[in-house]
Every structure is written in C-alpha cells, then in structure tokens.
Amino acid sequence: MKNNLSHVLKKIGISILAAIAFKLLFFRLPDFLEPDLLVIPFIVFILWEGNVYIDKQLEKKYSWLTNPTQRIVNQFILSLIFSAISLFILMNLMHFTKFNEIRLFNRAIRQMFVPAIIITFLSLVIYISGQFLKAWKQSLLEVEKHKTESANAQLQNLKNQLNPHFLFNNLSVLSSLVYQNQDKAIDFINELSKVYRYLLDNKNAELVSLQEELDFLEHYIYLLKIRFGENIIFNIQIEESLISFLPPMCLQMLVENTIQHNETSLAKPLKVSIIAKNNRLIVNNPIQPRSDKSESSQTGLENMKTRYQFFTDEKIEIIHNESVFTVSLPLIAKK
C-alpha cells in the first residue's frame, strides 16, 4: 500500500516539475493556458500513464533483448501518435472550457502544439533509452550468471573425471603387487591411503598451492618407486619459498603420462625432471617409446588445458620433438 502511494506521489511530483519547467521554458503561455497552469500537470500525467501503458503492452510482444529494433520503431510511432492525439484533444478541451467555443488549429494551439510534441519526443527518447539500458544491463547479468554456472558445472565435471581414473590405475598396480610381493603391497596400500586422502581433501578445491601439490607428488612417487624401483628417476628442483598455485593433481597427471608412454627399465631408466622457472612449472622426460605403445588420446592434457582456462589466460606449452617431451605449466600467482 505504501509503495503504491509512493509511486503515485512520485508521478504527481514529476508532473508538477514538468509543468514548472514548461512555464520557465516558454515565458508567456497563450492566454487560454496562462491562468490554468495547474492543469498542465494533469496533461503530463495523462501522457506519462498512456506511454507507460504502451510500453507494457509492447513488452509482451517485442522484447528489448530479442527484438530491439522492432521495439524502438513501434514504441516511437505509437507513443508519438498517442501523444499528438492526446495533446490535440486536451488543448482543444481547455480552449473550449475557457472560451466556450471549439476552434480547431487556432493560432494559440498551433503555437503550443509543436513545442509540446518536441518536449514529449525528448522525454520519450530519455524514457526509451533508460528502458533499453536497463534491459541490456539485466541481459549482461543473466549472461554472466549463466556463464558462471556453466563454468562451475564444467569444472566440477572435469575434476570428477580424475578420481576414478586415478583409482583404477593404482588398483591395477596393487592387484599385481599382491601376487608378487606382499610386503610391498602393504606399503603400497598405506601410501595409497595418504594419496587418496589428498584427493578427498581437495575434491572441491579449484586451486592448491604448489607446495601442497609437491607434498602429494612425494607420496605418489613413493608408490611408483614400489612398482618400478630404480627404473624411474626423478629430478625435482623447486625452491620451497616459491608461493604459487595450480589446479590439483596436475603434476601427478603429467608424471603418470610419462610412464604411460615411455619405457622404464633397469637398462634404460626413465628420467623425469621437474623444475620451476620464469613463473612456470616445467616437466620433461626423454622419449623412450614402449614396445607395446598405444595411440595416445591426449585426454589428460586436454582436460588440464580446459581446467587452466578457468583461472588464467596463459597457455600450457607442449614441446614434442624426437628426443624430449616437455610440458610447461603456468604458475598462478594467487587464488
């Protein structure tokens, strides 16, 4: 109730201000309008309400977002026609009440009709521009909201792909160790529990610190050492004071990728280097094709590229020549 009263009083106030402005702009009104200045707010009120009604009806048919051109053209045409007819009728009605006669298009009406139409036109420009900007702003908010929701859903889907893949690979290793070496299998289970604890703790994390990822990698490397022994060698050169962030499990995926596509043997151990340089994390290994090599789907790297797009414009760099495979990850300065 209070809101409706406030809305009506606001409209009346605007109408009175418009009448005062009209009087100030045209220092001398025609004789038939001079004593009736208080009637002008009524005219402004009628014009305002009529144009608002037209706006509401057009909104049902022509949305600012889907048909902006049709909306503007139709609104201007209908509003100007309505305003012109209303002004003509109201001015003649005022003339009739003053002089008790009807004289269509007399000099006084013609003198005021054109300025009144011009003022109405300018008011329509301001009103329609305001409506368009309001609709445009709302559309931007909706687009951003949709993009955010879509991005969050996509990111969550990407993260959900990691856990089953990681668990499946390690259970395959464990099933082999159970038959080959039960003591190693027990150690493997203990370390695997620590690794999977990290996965559970960070399943909803978008970014983790580089140090957290390195601590996790240490447990994962322990698992690899149980499986491969001296067949795989790691060279990690990263300063502990380096404070940076990256999506979780990126390092593990890169290390796993090197093992998947390269030979690891006592005669030809696989050497994996991990260094931090120029605000990037660089992982490289010599290319040692496996005899049972299968075609790579590149799913892991594509997944990683997509995850990085949510946090930085910097790209993941991949160098693949005849002797070395290198992946360079951008380090993110902060969460």
C-alpha positions in Angstrom: 0.0 0.0 0.0 2.8 2.4 1.0 4.7 1.5 -2.2 1.6 2.3 -4.4 1.1 5.6 -2.6 4.8 6.5 -3.0 4.6 5.6 -6.7 1.6 7.8 -7.3 3.1 10.7 -5.4 6.3 10.4 -7.4 4.3 10.6 -10.7 2.4 13.7 -9.4 5.7 15.3 -8.4 7.2 14.6 -11.8 4.1 16.1 -13.5 4.3 19.3 -11.4 8.0 19.7 -12.1 7.3 19.2 -15.8 4.7 21.9 -15.7 7.1 24.3 -13.9 9.8 23.6 -16.5 7.3 24.1 -19.3 6.4 27.5 -17.8 10.0 28.5 -17.4 10.9 27.5 -21.0 8.0 29.3 -22.5 7.9 32.6 -20.6 4.5 33.6 -21.8 1.9 30.9 -22.4 -1.2 31.5 -24.6 -4.0 33.4 -22.9 -6.1 30.3 -22.6 -3.4 28.5 -20.7 -2.0 31.3 -18.5 -4.5 31.0 -15.7 -4.6 27.2 -15.8 -1.0 26.3 -15.1 -2.2 23.7 -12.6 -4.0 21.8 -15.4 -0.7 21.2 -17.2 0.4 18.5 -14.6 -2.8 16.7 -15.4 -1.9 16.7 -19.1 1.7 15.5 -18.3 0.2 12.8 -16.1 -2.1 11.5 -18.8 0.7 11.5 -21.4 3.0 9.7 -18.9 0.5 7.0 -18.0 -0.5 6.4 -21.6 3.1 5.9 -22.8 3.8 3.6 -19.8 0.8 1.5 -20.8 2.1 1.4 -24.4 5.5 0.3 -23.1 4.0 -2.6 -21.1 1.9 -3.8 -24.0 4.8 -3.8 -26.4 7.0 -5.7 -23.8 4.6 -8.6 -24.2 5.2 -8.7 -28.0 8.6 -7.2 -28.6 11.3 -7.8 -26.0 14.2 -5.4 -25.8 16.5 -8.5 -25.8 15.1 -10.4 -28.8 13.6 -7.6 -31.0 15.2 -4.3 -30.0 14.8 -2.6 -33.5 11.1 -3.5 -33.8 10.5 -2.4 -30.2 12.1 1.0 -30.7 10.3 1.7 -34.0 6.9 0.6 -32.7 7.3 2.4 -29.4 8.2 5.7 -31.0 5.5 5.5 -33.6 2.7 4.5 -31.2 3.9 6.9 -28.4 4.1 9.9 -30.8 0.7 9.1 -32.3 -0.8 8.8 -28.8 0.9 11.9 -27.5 -0.1 14.0 -30.6 -3.8 12.9 -30.4 -3.9 13.4 -26.6 -2.3 16.9 -26.8 -4.6 17.9 -29.6 -7.8 16.8 -27.7 -6.7 18.2 -24.3 -5.6 21.6 -25.7 -8.9 22.0 -27.6 -10.8 20.9 -24.4 -9.0 23.5 -22.4 -9.8 26.1 -25.0 -13.4 25.1 -25.0 -13.7 25.3 -21.2 -12.1 28.8 -21.3 -14.0 30.4 -24.2 -16.9 28.0 -24.6 -16.1 27.5 -28.3 -14.3 25.0 -30.5 -11.7 26.4 -32.9 -9.6 23.6 -34.3 -6.0 24.5 -35.0 -6.3 28.1 -33.9 -3.2 30.2 -33.6 -2.7 29.6 -29.8 -3.0 25.9 -30.1 -0.6 25.8 -33.1 1.8 27.9 -31.1 2.0 25.4 -28.3 1.4 22.2 -30.1 4.8 21.9 -31.8 6.9 22.7 -28.6 4.7 20.3 -26.6 5.4 17.5 -29.2 9.1 18.3 -29.1 9.2 18.1 -25.3 7.2 14.8 -25.4 9.6 13.4 -28.1 12.7 14.2 -26.0 11.0 12.7 -22.9 10.3 9.5 -24.9 14.0 9.4 -26.0 15.1 9.6 -22.4 12.5 7.0 -21.3 13.1 4.5 -24.0 16.9 4.8 -23.6 16.5 4.2 -19.9 14.4 1.1 -20.6 16.8 -0.2 -23.2 19.9 0.3 -20.9 18.0 -1.4 -18.0 17.2 -4.4 -20.2 20.7 -4.5 -21.6 22.2 -4.5 -18.1 19.8 -7.2 -17.0 20.8 -9.3 -20.0 24.5 -8.9 -19.2 23.9 -10.0 -15.6 21.9 -13.1 -16.8 24.7 -14.0 -19.3 27.4 -13.7 -16.6 25.3 -15.8 -14.3 24.8 -18.4 -16.9 28.5 -18.4 -17.8 29.4 -18.7 -14.1 27.0 -21.6 -13.5 28.1 -23.3 -16.7 31.8 -22.9 -15.9 31.3 -24.2 -12.4 29.4 -27.2 -13.7 32.1 -27.9 -16.4 34.9 -27.5 -13.9 33.2 -29.9 -11.4 32.7 -32.4 -14.2 36.4 -32.2 -15.2 37.5 -32.7 -11.6 35.2 -35.7 -11.2 36.9 -37.4 -14.1 40.2 -37.5 -12.1 39.3 -39.7 -9.2 38.0 -42.8 -11.0 40.9 -42.7 -13.4 43.5 -42.4 -10.7 42.0 -45.1 -8.5 41.6 -47.5 -11.4 45.3 -47.2 -12.3 46.5 -47.7 -8.8 44.2 -50.7 -8.1 45.7 -52.3 -11.2 49.2 -51.9 -9.7 48.0 -53.2 -6.3 46.5 -56.3 -7.8 49.9 -57.2 -9.4 51.8 -56.5 -6.2 49.6 -58.7 -4.1 50.9 -61.7 -6.0 54.5 -60.5 -6.5 55.4 -59.0 -3.1 53.0 -58.8 -0.2 55.3 -56.6 1.9 55.4 -54.0 -0.9 51.7 -54.4 -1.3 51.2 -53.4 2.3 53.4 -50.3 1.9 51.6 -49.5 -1.3 48.3 -49.6 0.5 49.5 -47.3 3.2 50.9 -44.7 0.8 47.8 -45.1 -1.4 45.6 -44.2 1.5 47.6 -41.0 2.0 47.4 -40.1 -1.7 43.7 -40.7 -1.7 43.2 -38.6 1.4 44.7 -35.8 -0.6 42.2 -36.4 -3.3 39.3 -36.4 -0.9 40.5 -33.2 0.9 40.9 -31.4 -2.4 38.0 -32.7 -4.4 36.2 -29.4 -4.2 39.3 -27.2 -4.5 39.8 -25.2 -7.6 43.4 -24.4 -6.9 46.1 -25.7 -4.5 49.4 -24.4 -3.5 52.5 -25.6 -5.3 53.9 -26.9 -2.1 50.7 -29.0 -1.4 51.0 -30.4 -4.9 54.7 -31.3 -4.3 53.9 -33.0 -1.0 51.2 -35.0 -2.7 53.6 -35.9 -5.5 56.1 -37.2 -3.0 53.6 -39.8 -1.8 52.8 -40.7 -5.4 56.4 -41.1 -6.3 56.8 -43.5 -3.4 54.1 -45.6 -5.0 56.0 -45.5 -8.3 59.2 -46.5 -6.6 57.5 -49.5 -5.1 56.4 -50.5 -8.5 59.4 -49.6 -10.7 62.3 -49.4 -8.2 65.4 -47.8 -9.9 63.7 -48.0 -13.3 62.5 -44.4 -12.8 64.5 -41.4 -11.6 63.1 -38.0 -10.5 65.0 -34.8 -10.5 62.9 -32.1 -8.7 64.4 -28.6 -8.4 61.9 -26.2 -6.9 62.5 -23.6 -4.2 60.4 -24.2 -1.1 59.9 -20.4 -0.8 58.1 -20.2 -4.1 54.4 -19.3 -3.4 52.2 -20.2 -6.4 49.1 -22.1 -7.2 47.8 -24.6 -9.8 44.8 -26.9 -10.3 45.1 -30.0 -8.1 46.7 -33.2 -9.5 48.3 -31.6 -12.5 51.8 -32.8 -11.6 50.5 -36.3 -10.9 48.8 -36.4 -14.3 52.0 -35.3 -16.1 54.1 -37.9 -14.3 51.6 -40.6 -15.0 51.6 -39.5 -18.6 55.4 -40.0 -18.9 55.1 -43.6 -17.5 52.2 -44.5 -19.7 54.1 -43.6 -22.9 57.7 -44.4 -22.2 59.8 -47.5 -21.4 61.0 -47.9 -17.8 63.7 -50.5 -17.3 66.9 -51.1 -15.4 68.8 -50.9 -18.6 67.0 -47.7 -19.7 65.6 -45.9 -16.7 63.2 -43.1 -17.3 64.4 -39.8 -16.0 61.8 -37.2 -15.2 62.8 -33.6 -14.5 60.5 -31.1 -12.6 61.7 -27.5 -12.3 60.3 -24.1 -11.7 61.5 -21.3 -14.0 60.1 -17.9 -15.0 56.9 -18.4 -13.1 56.3 -21.7 -14.9 56.5 -25.3 -13.8 58.4 -27.4 -16.4 58.1 -31.2 -16.6 60.2 -33.1 -19.2 61.4 -36.5 -20.0 63.4 -38.2 -22.7 61.3 -40.0 -25.3 61.7 -43.8 -24.8 58.9 -45.4 -26.8 57.4 -48.5 -25.3 57.4 -51.7 -27.4 53.6 -52.0 -26.6 53.0 -48.4 -27.2 49.3 -47.5 -27.8 48.0 -44.4 -29.5 47.6 -41.5 -27.1 44.1 -39.9 -26.8 45.6 -36.8 -25.2 42.6 -36.8 -22.9 44.6 -35.9 -19.8 46.4 -32.9 -21.4 43.2 -31.6 -22.9 41.5 -31.9 -19.5 44.3 -29.9 -18.0 44.2 -27.2 -20.6 40.4 -26.8 -20.1 40.9 -26.6 -16.3 43.6 -23.9 -16.7 41.3 -21.7 -18.8 39.1 -21.1 -15.7 42.0 -19.3 -13.9 44.4 -17.8 -16.3 44.8 -16.6 -19.9 48.3 -18.1 -20.0 48.5 -21.3 -22.0 50.0 -24.6 -21.3 53.0 -25.1 -23.6 53.9 -28.5 -25.0 57.1 -29.3 -26.8 57.4 -32.7 -28.5 60.5 -33.4 -30.6 62.4 -36.5 -31.5 64.2 -36.8 -28.2 62.4 -34.9 -25.4 58.8 -34.3 -24.4 58.2 -31.2 -22.3 55.1 -29.7 -20.7 55.3 -26.2 -19.3 52.5 -25.2 -16.8 51.9 -21.5 -15.9 52.0 -21.0 -12.2 49.1 -18.9 -10.8 50.1 -16.0 -8.5 47.2 -16.3 -6.1 43.8 -18.0 -5.6 
